[in-house]
Structures are given as structure tokens and as C-alpha cells.
């Protein structure tokens, strides 16, 4: 089903790109200039993955360019 949907969307001029599904908070928000108090950073809009021994926050990728 996924392949069929990809082919349909490609026929409309879209392209299918693959990449990591888990990103750092920096890559997902900061590099896109999404401010610290933006609603997309709230817990009900973004799935945060907490590592025990890390300062860096990981999130499931929510934004694409």
C-alpha cells in the first residue's frame, strides 16, 4: 500500500525522501529557527525521548523543510 501511495504522489510531482526518524531537539527545532516558546515544542505536540545520561534532548522528527 505504501508503494502505491508513493507512486500516486510522485505522479503529482512530489518526491519521496527517507531520513532519520529520531532527531536532536537542535536539528528538529533550533536549526529551523523555531523559537523556544513555540507551540510545536510543547509535550502534547512533540514526542520527546529522554536519555538518562545525556544533556541532548531527542525527539521524533516533526518538521521537514
Buried (B, 14 or more C-beta within 10 A) or exposed (E): EEEEEEEEEEEEEEEEEEEEEEBBBEBBBEEEEBEEEEEEBEEEEBEEEEEEEEEEBBBEBBBEE
